[in-house]
Amino acid sequence: MAKKSLTFLEILVSALLVAIALAGILASFVSVRKAVLRGDKRLAAFNIARGILEGLYKEIREDTWNTGRLSDGHTESGKISLPPENITYKWGYRVNSRKSHDYRRVEVWVRFPQD
């Protein structure tokens, strides 16, 4: 009767296969984390822009139409850092009137690091 046991080479090959599988799983976790962080940055930028527009919406009034924050040519900008990563977002907006119309075009931009 022959004794059945694992050789050192079999154990080494098995350990190598497990290490390769774990490395692949770890790499996928890292790439998913980066994708989630990019999505979080974009979502925060959209929320900043929405907050700016909501603030301007509250200022739509006939008595301040030509003198307030919605007057023709008005621009404003700033920075905001949001936790938990303390990412700094630069934001701004510009108001332009439309020729022969009684409405304004508001352009809002939000910039953030893309790394």
C-alpha positions as a Markdown table, in Angstrom:
| # | Residue | x | y | z |
|---|---|---|---|---|
| 1 | Met | 0.0 | 0.0 | 0.0 |
| 2 | Ala | 1.3 | 3.3 | -1.1 |
| 3 | Lys | 1.0 | 6.2 | 1.3 |
| 4 | Lys | -1.0 | 9.2 | -0.1 |
| 5 | Ser | 0.2 | 12.6 | 1.0 |
| 6 | Leu | 0.7 | 16.1 | -0.4 |
| 7 | Thr | 4.1 | 16.9 | -1.7 |
| 8 | Phe | 5.7 | 20.3 | -1.1 |
| 9 | Leu | 5.3 | 21.2 | -4.8 |
| 10 | Glu | 1.6 | 20.5 | -4.6 |
| 11 | Ile | 1.2 | 22.7 | -1.6 |
| 12 | Leu | 3.3 | 25.5 | -3.2 |
| 13 | Val | 1.2 | 25.4 | -6.4 |
| 14 | Ser | -2.0 | 25.5 | -4.4 |
| 15 | Ala | -0.8 | 28.5 | -2.3 |
| 16 | Leu | 0.2 | 30.2 | -5.6 |
| 17 | Leu | -3.3 | 29.7 | -7.1 |
| 18 | Val | -4.9 | 31.0 | -3.9 |
| 19 | Ala | -2.6 | 34.1 | -3.9 |
| 20 | Ile | -3.4 | 34.9 | -7.5 |
| 21 | Ala | -7.2 | 34.6 | -6.9 |
| 22 | Leu | -7.0 | 36.8 | -3.8 |
| 23 | Ala | -4.9 | 39.4 | -5.7 |
| 24 | Gly | -7.6 | 39.5 | -8.4 |
| 25 | Ile | -10.3 | 40.0 | -5.8 |
| 26 | Leu | -8.4 | 42.7 | -4.1 |
| 27 | Ala | -7.7 | 44.5 | -7.4 |
| 28 | Ser | -11.4 | 44.5 | -8.1 |
| 29 | Phe | -12.2 | 46.0 | -4.7 |
| 30 | Val | -9.7 | 48.8 | -5.3 |
| 31 | Ser | -11.1 | 49.6 | -8.8 |
| 32 | Val | -14.7 | 49.5 | -7.5 |
| 33 | Arg | -13.7 | 51.9 | -4.6 |
| 34 | Lys | -12.2 | 54.3 | -7.1 |
| 35 | Ala | -15.3 | 54.2 | -9.2 |
| 36 | Val | -17.5 | 54.8 | -6.2 |
| 37 | Leu | -15.4 | 57.8 | -5.2 |
| 38 | Arg | -15.6 | 59.3 | -8.7 |
| 39 | Gly | -19.4 | 58.8 | -8.5 |
| 40 | Asp | -19.5 | 60.4 | -5.1 |
| 41 | Lys | -17.6 | 63.4 | -6.4 |
| 42 | Arg | -20.0 | 63.8 | -9.3 |
| 43 | Leu | -23.0 | 63.5 | -7.1 |
| 44 | Ala | -21.6 | 66.2 | -4.7 |
| 45 | Ala | -21.0 | 68.5 | -7.7 |
| 46 | Phe | -24.6 | 68.0 | -9.0 |
| 47 | Asn | -25.9 | 68.8 | -5.5 |
| 48 | Ile | -23.8 | 71.9 | -5.2 |
| 49 | Ala | -25.1 | 73.1 | -8.6 |
| 50 | Arg | -28.7 | 72.3 | -7.6 |
| 51 | Gly | -28.2 | 74.2 | -4.3 |
| 52 | Ile | -27.0 | 77.3 | -6.3 |
| 53 | Leu | -30.0 | 77.1 | -8.6 |
| 54 | Glu | -32.4 | 76.6 | -5.8 |
| 55 | Gly | -31.0 | 79.7 | -4.0 |
| 56 | Leu | -31.3 | 81.7 | -7.2 |
| 57 | Tyr | -34.9 | 80.4 | -7.8 |
| 58 | Lys | -35.9 | 81.9 | -4.4 |
| 59 | Glu | -34.7 | 85.3 | -5.6 |
| 60 | Ile | -36.9 | 85.5 | -8.7 |
| 61 | Arg | -38.8 | 88.7 | -8.0 |
| 62 | Glu | -40.1 | 91.4 | -10.2 |
| 63 | Asp | -38.8 | 94.2 | -7.9 |
| 64 | Thr | -35.2 | 92.9 | -8.0 |
| 65 | Trp | -35.1 | 91.5 | -11.5 |
| 66 | Asn | -32.6 | 94.1 | -12.7 |
| 67 | Thr | -30.6 | 94.7 | -9.5 |
| 68 | Gly | -30.3 | 91.4 | -7.6 |
| 69 | Arg | -28.2 | 88.3 | -8.1 |
| 70 | Leu | -30.2 | 87.5 | -11.3 |
| 71 | Ser | -29.4 | 90.8 | -13.0 |
| 72 | Asp | -27.9 | 90.7 | -16.4 |
| 73 | Gly | -24.1 | 90.0 | -16.4 |
| 74 | His | -24.0 | 89.0 | -12.7 |
| 75 | Thr | -21.3 | 86.4 | -11.9 |
| 76 | Glu | -20.4 | 84.8 | -8.6 |
| 77 | Ser | -17.9 | 82.1 | -7.6 |
| 78 | Gly | -16.4 | 80.4 | -4.6 |
| 79 | Lys | -15.0 | 77.2 | -3.1 |
| 80 | Ile | -16.4 | 74.6 | -0.8 |
| 81 | Ser | -14.7 | 71.6 | 0.9 |
| 82 | Leu | -16.8 | 68.6 | 1.7 |
| 83 | Pro | -16.0 | 65.8 | 4.1 |
| 84 | Pro | -15.1 | 63.0 | 4.6 |
| 85 | Glu | -12.3 | 63.3 | 2.0 |
| 86 | Asn | -12.2 | 67.2 | 2.2 |
| 87 | Ile | -12.4 | 67.5 | -1.5 |
| 88 | Thr | -12.4 | 71.1 | -2.7 |
| 89 | Tyr | -15.1 | 72.0 | -5.2 |
| 90 | Lys | -14.8 | 75.3 | -7.2 |
| 91 | Trp | -18.2 | 76.7 | -8.3 |
| 92 | Gly | -19.6 | 79.7 | -10.1 |
| 93 | Tyr | -22.4 | 80.9 | -12.1 |
| 94 | Arg | -23.1 | 83.6 | -14.8 |
| 95 | Val | -26.4 | 85.3 | -15.6 |
| 96 | Asn | -27.1 | 86.5 | -19.1 |
| 97 | Ser | -30.3 | 88.1 | -20.5 |
| 98 | Arg | -31.6 | 86.9 | -23.8 |
| 99 | Lys | -32.2 | 89.4 | -26.6 |
| 100 | Ser | -35.8 | 90.4 | -27.1 |
| 101 | His | -36.9 | 88.1 | -24.3 |
| 102 | Asp | -37.8 | 88.7 | -20.7 |
| 103 | Tyr | -35.9 | 85.8 | -19.2 |
| 104 | Arg | -32.4 | 85.1 | -18.1 |
| 105 | Arg | -30.0 | 82.3 | -18.8 |
| 106 | Val | -28.1 | 81.0 | -15.8 |
| 107 | Glu | -24.9 | 78.9 | -16.4 |
| 108 | Val | -23.7 | 77.0 | -13.4 |
| 109 | Trp | -20.3 | 75.2 | -13.2 |
| 110 | Val | -18.7 | 73.1 | -10.6 |
| 111 | Arg | -15.1 | 71.8 | -10.9 |
| 112 | Phe | -13.4 | 69.1 | -8.8 |
| 113 | Pro | -10.2 | 67.1 | -9.0 |
| 114 | Gln | -10.6 | 64.1 | -11.4 |
| 115 | Asp | -7.8 | 61.9 | -10.0 |
